[in-house]
Amino acid sequence: MTVLFVLNILSIFICYAVAKHRGAKTIFWAIVGAILGPLAIPFVFFSKPEVIPATKNI
């Protein structure tokens, strides 16, 4: 049981770190890592960078 808990916590940190490095939504991927555990790690590598809308300068 403890091993599964530690594995899940590691998955959260790995998903967060990879998402941060790729410029994706870090909180979203941390939550996905918490829910799916190690299964989320391959999917975070397919994440796209977060698009921030440009503001109009008048």
Secondary structure, 3 states (H helix, E strand, C coil): CHHHHHHHHHHHHHHHHHHHHHCCCHHHHHHHHHHHHHHHHHHHCCCCCCCCCCCCCC
